[in-house]
Structure formats: C-alpha cells, structure tokens
Amino acid sequence: MDSMWAWVVAHWPGVSTTLYMLVDVVLRLVAIVVVPRNRRPGSAIAWLLAIMALPIVGFPLYLMLGKAQLPRRRREKQRVVNRLMRVRAQDIPDSELDDDSPSWLQSAVQLNRELGAYPLTGNNSADLETDYERTLARMAADIRSARDSVHALFYTMGLDEATEDFFAALGEAAERGVTVRVLYDYVGSATHRRVYRAMKHHLDACGIEHYPMMPIKPFRDGAFQRPDLRNHRKVLVVDGEVAWMGSQNIIARHYDKRANIRRGLRWQETMVRLRGPIVSELNLLFATDWFFESGEFLAESELVRRSPDTSGSFECQIVPSGPGFVLENNLLLFNQLFYSARERIVAVSPYFVPDETMHAALITAAKRGVQVELLVSKAADQFIVSHAQRSYYSSLLEAGVEIWEFEEPYILHAKHITIDDSVTVVGSSNMDIRSFLLDMESSLMIGGCDFIERMREIEDGYRARSTRLDPSEWAQRSFPRRTLDNLCRLASAIV
C-alpha cells in the first residue's frame, strides 16, 4: 500500500489528469441518460449544453437545481391535502354558468376542478383596485373590521413607512382577541433584511403566530430541496367574509431597494377584493399553506362559512398551482383559454418567458384571426428574464400579436388575462416558466361581462401609458442585442 501511494504521489500530475478525464466522461454519459428523463426538450438541451461545456460545475448544479420537485415529506403533505380537497369537492356541485356564457367555458371549469379540486362558486362580488397605496389602506381597513380571524399570505412582506398601518392593523386585531395568522415566503421577504427584521419583531411583540414559507433548510423535509422553489401567492382573508388576491406584496412600492430608489422604479399592481362564497375557498387555500409550514390542520368548520353577502353576480373559481401538483395547472388553464378564444386575448404579465406550448397557443390564436395583445414592462428589474422575454417578441410580432411596453420607470407587475367578453383570470402567476414549474401560485377565474368591462377599463389605462412596439423597428435591433436576448432565453430554460 505504501509503495502504491508513493507511486501515486510520484506520478500525481498524470494521475490527476487521468482521474479528471475519467470523471468528465462519466458525468457526460450519465447526463445523457438522466437529464432528458421527463423533461421538456428545450430544458433538457439547455442543461446538457451546460454539463457538456463544463461537467464538473454543470452536473452538481443540475443535482441542485435540475428537479422542480418538493422533498418527500412535503410531497406527502401535498398528497394528503389534494386527497381531502377532492373528497370535499365530490359533494359540492359547480355553480351554473350564465346562459350567455360560451360553450367552451364549461370545459375550462371542468379542467380547473380536475386540476385543483376547487368548485366554481356563484353569487360573488369583485372589486378591482390598481392604486398601490389605496390598496394597502383598504386592506388595513378590512383588517380593522375583523371580529374573528385574519389570514395573510404574501410572497414579500416587510414593515416600512408604506406598510406600517397594515401591520398596525394586524396588531390591533390581535390585541382585541382576533386570531391572526401570517405566512410570508422566506426568500421573498428575508432578502429585504431591514424591513423583514422589523416585521418579525412587530409580529412577535403582538403575539401573532407567523411562519416563513419554504425556508432554506435543504434536508428538513427528508430530502434535498432546491432553494428556488418558492411560495409566490398573495392572499388576505378577513373573517371568512372578505378576501384580497392579486399581484401586490406588502412592502413599499420601490421594494426598499437602493437600486430601485436610485432608478425611480415603482411597481404597478392589480388587486381584486372579493365577497361571497369564493372567500371560503381562498380560506381553504391559505389553510393548505398553513399546514405545510406550521403542521396545524385548521378545521373546515373554521374556514368554510356561509357568506353573509351573496348579492354578487360573478362566478369564480380558484386554480392553485405549483411544484406540489403533478401538472402545471396555471399553464394548462392559460393554454386552454388561448385556444378557446374567438375574438380577443389581452394578457398582462411583467415576466413573459413562455414555454413552447404557450408560445404556440398565442401564435395560433393570432394566425386564426384573434386579436392578441401582450402588455409588458419596458423597465426591467431582472436582467436575464428581461432579455429572455424579448427574444420571443419577433415571432409574436410576425404572427400579428400587438406588444405594448408600459412606461418607465414603472414595473407593470400586474398579472391578468381577459378572453373575449367572457372570462378573466387574475392572480399571482406570471406567464413564465418559473411560475409554471417552481412557484406556488394562485389564480382566480372570473366569469361575467360586467367584470370584463371593469377589467377593460384597467387594460385601457395601462395601454394609454404604454408604447406599442413597431415590428419593422424591432426587426432592426442590433446583432449584439439580439444575441444577448437569445443567450438569456437559453439560460431561462434551465429549470
């Protein structure tokens, strides 16, 4: 043994080179077998390119980031929740759609029920809000009216000058005996250190039970968990009677980042305030995430209540999505609606990096005569995503899709689509691969011409503050810029 070790030491340069080459070849061969398994071709090719270029770095990255899957114990919890939701849904019939609803809308309802097990509810009221500060004030006012419970779940939460009244309202509610439960995504909130610490200190001082969602503890749930699986939902439920959902987080409009303040960036959001039976369904959605983080199973009798206000006329259905589901629920819903559209599609999304199926659905819609409009931000807060999404513009413009860029320095962070004069989907989900695969999202499908009219007013307001891309001018972009866009598009596929 000593002589062998001496020989290795004496010939170390050659031995190390041979070992490196052997590991290099083995990793490449293993990658060819492992990477394409149950993966989109585009994503598989991107990962294989990364591994083939530098196997020693690429393969460990693949092991960390290559699987969009929750660890074992969380998957077990998700299966329990899904099973309970399906058993409950069996005894709850869908609300009947209006007589003037298109025939394809019923198939969308059935698809959503199959994917998420949430029924279509009728007699709901919905009110849209796009003013950032007024939304925070109205949510705080609803919290101050709470008699029994407040459930708050947001991707980003922080206590600053803009949100201090919201958190003061939570503290006041807890002080008068209201049960207050708060969830916030760990990465989405903890990266804003100062306001994150201030929020936690305030919640603790008020005796409010709170948990970070998806904390980065890689082996806590029985298996390695990739760190970029996040809970991106935004939901507030008060007394099981009033609910808010949409795109806005609980933080200042510039997200308390020096770079944003220096650039003058401001986030533009769309939120919806709900009353009626749909509020209980949102309460159930909150309870699933509460169970994941706290281990406490909230009783259905506490969550589902007869709504005191059933005067509304809107049919609503929740569509949850995320890595805990077998399929990409939000992507399937979007595609189904795009293929069903007969007259018009308006899609608003800050981050537009579609997979091949959504890209094809939008081009197909435009080619068959549907008016397709895409409203996105001109200003960017994420370098790779911004350039990746621009790589799709040429093919969409050539197909006849109208692309509108929202005025700088605002980030159009709203997330909603309208289809014909029939249905709206609003929520937390972007139209990008991250929202389809990696993030837990909540979307709400709303039927009703009256609601569409309100949403059209918001779309018109966003369009009035946007500039339409000219296809001929876009085609004249410089070669370096086109190359950068395409490289970022390739990088965005590695999920």
PyMOL commands that set and color helices and strands:
alter all, ss='L'
color gray80, all
select helices_A, chain A and resi 2-10+12-34+41-53+55-65+72-90+103-116+132-144+164-175+186-190+193-205+258-263+278-294+300-303+329-340+356-367+383-390+393-399+433-437+449-464+471-475+479-492
alter helices_A, ss='H'
color red, helices_A
select strands_A, chain A and resi 121-129+149-154+179-185+209-213+230-231+234-238+242-246+266-268+271-275+314-321+344-348+352-353+371-377+402-406+410-412+416-419+423-427+431-432+439-447+466-468
alter strands_A, ss='S'
color yellow, strands_A
deselect
rebuild
show_as cartoon
